[in-house]
């Protein structure tokens, strides 16, 4: 009896820790406050009023290597118009992320989440996964993976959100 009770409690705790479903378009973006390599904390709530491109990535992710130059270009074109790009690294070892960034530098903000709190809150299924968050903190677009043929559509969505006060 006691053993069965422990199994039931453990199962309940496990399922309570797993989000019921992925964050969807039209829903508020889960909050996060994560450190950069310099120790600054980037807090999504403090970015309210800006369009935020949240990109989950890992050092072992091949498509992430292709997405970084594109995100650097987006940052250069739209940062002054109200776009903030935040790359959330999920590697367990910071050295792996630093090695990736030496090969593929980022001109946008990169934060570290080795415990995986933010990807769990967003219910990220794979790398990379990106969320465009509007000025009100609502998820406007979800992109799973990085697909070259989707870049223009994503950029158009960002431009449209930037044009909306």
BELBEL-V577296 format. One line per field, one symbol per residue. burial: 1 if it has 9 or more other ideal C-beta (glycine too) atoms within 8 Angstrom, else 0. A space follows every 10 residues. Layout:
burial->???
This chain:
burial->0000000000 0000000000 0110000011 0101110000 0111001001 1111111110 1011111101 1101100110 0111111111 1001011111 1001010111 1111000111 1111001111 1111101111 1110010001 1001101110 11000
